[in-house]
Amino acid sequence: MTSTDALPSSLELGLIGNCSIAALVDQHARIVWGCVPAFDGDPAFCSLLSPREHEGGDWAIELEGFVSAEQSYISNTAMLRTVLRDASGGAVEIVDFAPRWHQNDRFYRPVMLMRRLRPLSGTPRIRVHLRPLADYGAVKPETTWGSNHIRYLIPDFTLRMTSDVPVRLVRDGLPFVLDRDAHFVLGPDETLTQSVSGFVRMAEEQTLNYWRNWVRNLSIPLEWQEAVIRSAITLKLCQYDETGAIVAAMTTSIPEAANTVRNWDYRYCWLRDSAFVVRALNRLGATRTMEEYLRYLANIASDDGELQPLYGIGYERQLAESEVESLAGYRGMGPVRRGNLAWLQKQHDVYGSVVLASTQLFFDTRLARVGDASVFARLEPVGELAYALHDRPDAGLWEFRGREEVHTYSSVMCWAACDRLARIAVHLKLAPQVQLWRQRADEMHARIVAHAYNEELGHFVESLDGNRLDASLLLLADLGFVKPDDPRFVRTVEAIGKGLKRGDALFRYVMPDDFGAPETSFTICTFWYIDALASIGRQEEARSLFERILARRNHLGLLSEDLEFDGGEAWGNFPQTYSHVGLINAAMRLSRPWQDAA
């Protein structure tokens, strides 16, 4: 038996990256997903989605006589350590990472993956299978090689693997005894100017120092520190430094449930999701993400303030959706999609998302550039549209493809845009704008309450003048639309607990949509419920549920979009920023104060 035998696809994966590139690594140290030259590019490593036409799409370190594996992140880093053990007492350590550190007044973050192999005991015998594919698994790239490297001619980006392992052993997948450290660099088609071993060792030390310094500056809660740190690093890895965009997840087409066509491409920047990420990292003191994201927003902004729900990480506005025939899908559960049709939808909550993401800029004096009247003026067109659209139908935050309604969450987010503009105007001492935006926010608030609160049912509802429940209503207090002790909100939380909760998790909604009835829980909704429970005084119940949900993370502490209600298996795109935002926010609310540690 080898370490790559009989390992079915699952989301027991680790994420490595450097904010230019990212890859997913399975429990046996096989890289099974990774796009080049960026998050939304061609997946050179695509075995996670089952290539139909060629073997490979992976990078495996295969140990002969394999019996067990263990895996963990190196503490407080994005660097992954896997140990493979064989039946004869041999063991191999594999450290995977993407280099990142501060150098020459900027971040060194090349499109590059590094692997260091070290024999720990015995005489382990391994094979190295490096088998990238191109054009979404449809093409096996041509290769050339030299004395210490192999080049993979992927269209638009040639990958070059440089190693101190003899080239033929890698090129032909020949077995060999690992009797010394081995080093691999996979990146741009450039010649290394130093020894590969020296370069990898230096990069490993520098990258470790970068991540530990970044973590050291986080303002974490007393409790659940490991979970919060892992979530924070994961969110950081989902920002594309080149532009400041934040992707919703690193993958496409991991289905929301088994054998469903709910497969979507999440490798783009949703303004809603990104605002959640920014706010969560701001709470931890990691404000650079916000500053870089606001730079991204400035580059997609239109003069009239009109916004799409999502954009490409390179500011692309059109994200045409198509099905990829060359990939069978996760466990063969297609279709696999490239692009996302939601860019054409109207989702009015995006206007509130942009203003909320920008608000701290005006109040946080730690920032390099604090918001001023000119920045405020650029936000006002966004507020104008929020005011104009707050009572108009849209597809909503759940991106319904077959119907539009005036969704309560969208309306409340439009109110939040105007409410925050009024607060910012007070801070900037702009009296006319204070009056304008406060009057509009109050007018919107009264209209929304009149139509979103169902007197007969005794709670808020999913759409204006509607009667259904929706988990996004759990955010009304967090957004400041109502106070947590408002009886109307308390009854709404209680109604959602009865109507949407199954066991320890929540549906986002239960009514059938364009693709039938939902089957799995939406993880951030469960965290929203935990947060809402705490806000209405049910603290111990919230803590207990939080602990149980933490236990359902994968073996490395990562979360996907969805969880099965019964077995707890992870489904949906991975790792999901939404889910890790929910974890951070719930931990920050529930943790005992640092004074308790004294």
TAURLIN-V165510 format. One record per residue. SS is DSSP state (@ for helix, = for strand, . for the rest). PSI is psi in degrees with one decimal (* if undefined). BURIAL is 1 if it has 9 or more other C-alpha atoms within 8 Angstrom, else 0. Layout:
SS:PSI:BURIAL
SS:PSI:BURIAL
//
This chain:
.:143.0:0
=:170.1:1
.:-10.3:1
.:1.9:1
.:141.3:0
.:42.5:0
.:95.9:0
.:157.8:0
.:134.5:0
.:174.3:0
.:23.3:1
.:71.6:1
.:155.5:1
=:150.3:1
=:127.8:1
=:153.5:1
=:178.9:1
.:20.4:1
.:9.1:1
.:-36.1:1
.:157.1:1
=:156.6:1
=:152.6:1
=:134.0:1
=:129.9:1
.:-178.2:1
.:-16.8:1
.:22.1:1
.:29.2:1
.:122.8:1
=:117.3:1
=:-9.1:1
=:135.2:1
=:129.4:1
=:148.0:1
=:146.3:1
.:8.7:1
.:-179.9:1
.:-34.3:1
.:13.1:1
.:-167.9:0
=:125.3:1
=:92.5:1
=:-35.0:1
=:106.4:1
.:15.5:1
@:-22.1:1
@:-29.3:1
@:21.5:1
.:77.8:1
=:136.9:1
.:-34.8:1
.:-18.6:0
.:148.6:1
.:154.6:0
.:-139.2:1
.:29.7:1
=:174.6:1
=:102.8:1
=:144.5:1
=:104.3:1
=:121.0:1
=:122.8:1
=:142.8:1
.:23.5:1
=:138.6:1
=:-27.6:1
=:163.3:0
=:152.6:1
=:148.3:0
=:140.9:1
=:158.7:0
=:144.2:1
.:129.6:1
.:130.1:0
.:34.2:1
.:174.4:1
.:28.4:1
.:130.5:1
=:133.2:1
=:124.5:1
=:136.7:1
=:124.0:1
=:136.3:1
=:142.9:1
=:175.2:1
.:-13.5:0
.:9.4:0
.:4.9:0
.:149.9:1
=:143.0:1
=:133.3:1
=:133.3:1
=:122.9:1
=:123.0:1
=:136.1:1
=:164.9:1
.:129.9:1
.:137.5:1
.:126.2:1
=:169.2:1
=:129.2:1
=:131.6:0
.:44.9:0
.:24.3:0
=:175.0:0
=:129.4:1
=:113.8:1
.:65.5:1
.:163.3:1
.:85.2:1
.:137.4:1
=:143.0:1
=:144.6:1
=:130.7:1
=:126.6:1
=:138.3:1
=:127.2:1
=:128.5:1
=:-31.4:0
=:158.9:1
.:-155.0:1
.:71.2:1
.:138.3:1
=:124.3:1
=:163.9:1
=:145.0:1
=:117.1:1
=:105.2:1
=:107.1:1
=:65.4:1
.:152.1:1
.:170.4:1
=:165.0:1
.:54.1:1
.:47.5:1
.:-0.8:1
.:-20.6:1
=:134.5:1
.:113.7:1
.:149.6:1
.:152.3:0
=:149.2:0
=:163.4:0
=:159.3:1
.:-158.6:0
.:-28.5:0
.:12.6:1
=:160.4:1
=:135.3:1
=:134.2:1
=:114.6:1
=:74.0:1
=:132.6:1
.:133.8:0
.:-6.2:0
=:106.4:1
=:124.1:1
=:139.4:1
=:122.5:1
=:121.9:1
=:136.3:1
=:160.6:1
.:8.4:1
.:136.2:1
.:133.1:1
@:-41.3:1
@:-33.3:0
@:-37.5:1
@:-44.7:1
@:-42.2:1
.:1.7:0
.:41.5:1
.:145.3:1
.:148.2:1
=:155.1:0
=:127.5:0
.:101.0:1
.:4.8:0
.:169.7:0
.:142.9:1
=:145.3:1
=:139.1:1
=:135.5:1
=:121.7:1
=:117.1:1
=:-149.2:1
.:161.2:1
.:71.8:0
.:142.3:0
.:132.8:0
.:140.8:0
.:8.1:0
.:174.8:0
.:144.7:0
@:-37.5:1
@:-43.4:1
@:-39.4:0
@:-45.2:1
@:-42.4:1
@:-43.5:0
@:-44.2:0
@:-37.7:1
@:-44.0:1
@:-44.3:0
@:-40.7:1
@:-41.0:1
@:-44.8:1
@:-39.3:1
@:-52.0:1
@:-38.4:1
@:-33.5:1
@:-39.1:0
@:-45.5:0
@:-37.9:1
@:-26.5:0
.:2.2:0
.:145.4:1
.:85.1:0
.:160.4:1
.:165.6:1
.:-43.6:1
.:156.4:0
.:39.2:1
@:-43.8:1
@:-43.4:0
@:-41.9:1
@:-43.4:1
@:-44.5:1
@:-39.9:1
@:-40.1:1
@:-44.4:1
@:-41.2:1
@:-44.2:1
@:-41.6:1
@:-42.0:1
@:-17.7:1
.:2.1:1
=:132.1:1
=:104.7:1
.:-28.8:1
.:-36.2:0
.:-19.0:1
.:-2.8:1
=:150.2:1
=:121.6:1
.:152.5:1
.:-33.6:1
.:167.8:1
.:-9.2:1
.:168.3:1
=:146.5:1
.:23.8:1
.:116.2:1
.:152.7:1
.:-21.3:1
.:163.2:1
.:136.9:0
.:43.7:0
.:155.2:1
.:10.5:1
.:71.2:1
.:121.8:1
.:159.1:1
=:115.3:1
.:17.3:1
.:37.6:1
.:177.6:1
=:102.7:1
=:128.3:1
@:-33.8:1
@:-54.3:1
@:-41.3:1
@:-37.7:1
@:-39.3:1
@:-43.8:1
@:-47.1:1
@:-45.8:1
@:-38.8:1
@:-45.7:1
@:-32.1:1
@:-39.8:1
@:-27.0:0
.:-0.5:1
.:4.9:1
.:73.7:1
.:-12.3:1
@:-34.6:0
@:-43.3:1
@:-45.8:1
@:-42.2:0
@:-36.4:1
@:-38.5:1
@:-31.2:1
@:-41.0:1
@:-46.6:1
@:-39.8:0
@:-30.4:0
@:-12.8:0
@:-6.5:0
.:140.4:1
.:159.8:0
.:-31.9:0
.:1.0:0
.:-1.0:1
.:138.0:1
.:143.7:0
.:163.8:1
.:-32.4:1
=:159.7:1
=:164.9:1
.:162.0:1
.:-14.4:1
.:30.6:0
.:10.8:1
.:138.0:0
.:-31.7:1
.:122.5:0
.:61.0:1
.:133.3:0
.:133.3:1
=:163.0:0
=:138.5:0
=:112.0:1
.:-22.1:0
.:-7.9:1
=:128.3:1
.:-22.0:1
.:170.7:1
=:118.1:1
.:27.7:1
.:9.6:0
=:79.5:1
.:-174.3:1
.:161.0:1
=:129.4:1
=:145.9:1
=:126.4:1
.:170.3:1
.:118.2:1
@:-14.2:1
@:-15.3:0
@:-21.1:1
@:-11.7:0
.:161.4:1
.:116.4:1
.:98.2:1
.:-14.1:1
@:-15.5:1
@:-27.6:1
@:-40.7:1
@:-36.2:1
@:-43.0:1
@:-43.8:1
@:-42.1:1
@:-39.0:1
@:-25.2:1
@:-15.8:1
@:-43.8:1
@:-23.6:0
@:-29.2:1
@:-13.7:1
.:-14.4:0
.:105.4:0
.:-4.1:0
.:-18.8:0
.:152.3:0
.:-38.6:0
.:115.5:0
.:145.3:1
.:142.3:1
.:-170.3:0
@:-33.0:0
@:-38.9:0
@:-41.5:0
@:-41.2:1
@:-31.7:0
@:-22.5:0
@:-22.8:1
@:-39.0:1
@:-31.2:1
@:-43.1:1
@:-37.0:1
@:-43.9:1
@:-36.5:1
@:-43.2:1
@:-42.2:1
@:-28.3:0
@:0.4:1
.:-21.5:1
.:27.1:0
.:148.6:0
.:147.8:0
=:-179.7:1
.:-14.0:1
.:171.5:1
.:-18.8:0
.:3.4:0
.:48.6:1
.:133.8:1
.:-15.5:0
.:-0.4:0
.:154.5:0
.:140.9:1
=:172.2:1
.:92.7:1
=:135.5:1
@:-44.3:1
@:-43.2:1
@:-43.7:1
@:-43.1:1
@:-37.9:1
@:-35.0:1
@:-42.2:1
@:-42.7:1
@:-35.9:1
@:-47.1:1
@:-37.6:1
@:-45.4:1
@:-34.6:1
@:-36.8:1
@:-42.6:1
@:-40.8:1
@:-40.3:1
@:-38.3:1
@:-46.1:1
@:-37.2:0
@:-1.7:0
.:45.5:0
.:82.5:1
@:-47.2:0
@:-40.4:0
@:-32.4:1
@:-49.2:1
@:-44.3:1
@:-52.6:1
@:-32.4:1
@:-41.2:1
@:-42.9:0
@:-44.0:1
@:-43.1:1
@:-40.2:0
@:-44.8:0
@:-41.9:1
@:-46.8:1
@:-42.1:0
@:-42.4:0
@:-46.0:1
@:-41.0:0
@:-30.8:0
@:-18.7:1
@:-14.3:1
=:120.8:1
=:106.2:1
.:-37.6:0
.:-41.8:0
.:-26.3:0
.:21.2:1
=:167.1:1
=:154.7:1
.:167.1:1
.:-33.8:1
=:157.2:1
.:130.0:1
.:23.1:1
.:-168.8:1
.:10.7:1
.:161.7:0
.:154.3:1
.:133.9:1
@:-21.5:1
@:-17.6:1
@:-19.7:1
@:-14.1:1
@:-2.2:1
.:-39.2:1
.:-42.1:1
.:-34.9:0
.:-7.9:0
.:9.2:0
.:-35.7:1
.:162.2:1
.:149.7:0
.:-30.3:1
.:7.0:0
.:122.9:0
@:-31.0:0
@:-38.2:1
@:-41.5:1
@:-44.9:1
@:-32.0:1
@:-44.3:1
@:-43.7:1
@:-40.3:0
@:-38.9:1
@:-39.0:1
@:-37.2:1
@:-37.0:0
@:-29.3:0
.:-14.6:1
=:134.5:1
=:113.5:0
.:-120.4:0
.:12.5:1
=:168.9:1
=:141.4:1
.:154.3:1
.:-32.4:1
.:164.3:1
.:-13.3:0
.:145.2:0
.:146.4:0
=:-156.0:1
.:-20.4:0
.:19.2:0
=:-163.6:0
.:138.0:0
.:149.2:1
.:-23.5:0
.:164.4:1
=:149.3:1
=:113.5:1
@:-40.9:1
@:-28.3:1
@:-36.2:1
@:-41.5:1
@:-37.5:1
@:-40.4:1
@:-42.4:1
@:-46.4:1
@:-42.6:1
@:-39.3:1
@:-46.2:1
@:-39.0:1
@:-26.6:1
.:10.8:1
.:2.3:0
.:58.0:1
@:-48.4:1
@:-37.9:0
@:-40.9:1
@:-43.7:1
@:-42.8:1
@:-43.9:0
@:-39.2:1
@:-44.9:1
@:-39.4:0
@:-36.1:1
@:-38.1:1
@:-36.0:0
.:-11.9:0
.:5.1:0
.:163.0:1
.:-178.5:1
.:-14.1:0
.:6.8:1
.:18.9:1
.:156.0:1
.:143.9:1
=:-164.4:1
=:-38.1:1
=:156.3:1
=:139.8:1
.:143.7:1
.:-40.6:1
.:-64.9:0
.:-17.3:0
.:11.3:0
.:144.0:0
=:137.3:1
=:168.0:1
=:168.7:1
=:155.6:1
=:146.6:1
.:147.0:1
.:121.0:1
@:-43.9:1
@:-49.3:1
@:-41.8:1
@:-29.7:1
@:-47.0:1
@:-41.5:1
@:-48.2:1
@:-48.5:1
@:-41.3:1
@:-42.2:1
@:-41.0:1
@:-36.8:1
@:-39.6:0
@:-22.4:1
.:145.3:1
.:151.2:0
.:158.8:0
@:-24.0:0
@:-26.2:0
@:-16.2:0
@:-16.4:0
.:*:0
//
